[in-house]
Amino acid sequence: MLAEMSPRPTAARRVLATSPFDRSPAVAESFELDDWVSHDRYGLGKVVGGEPGVDVVADFRGGGVLRVSLPSTKISKV
């Protein structure tokens, strides 16, 4: 018979300050209608809708309307 092992608690992995792989949780920003936002790929846009804390819908100049799920590191307020 195999002895049952007690589960070991997993320790949080430490991230060095100089590491390019920052694993800290993304801070959720709150977006309001008509806020100006910047997206890494689509550039400057204006918030036209979305559900607070869930997603944001923004109209980007020349890029069309895009829905971004939150939290996201790709979009930020200007």
MOBEL-V841431 format. One line per field, one symbol per residue. phi: phi as a letter, one per 30 degrees, with the letter a starting at -180 (. if undefined). burial: + if it has 9 or more other C-alpha atoms within 8 Angstrom, else -. A space follows every 10 residues. Layout:
BEGIN
phi: ???
burial: ???
END
This chain:
BEGIN
phi: .dddcddddd ddddcddcdd cdcddddddc cceiddbbce ccidabdclk ceicabcbcc dicicbccdc dbcdbbdc
burial: ---------- ---------- ---------- +---+++++- -+++++++-+ --++++++++ ------++-+ ++--+++-
END
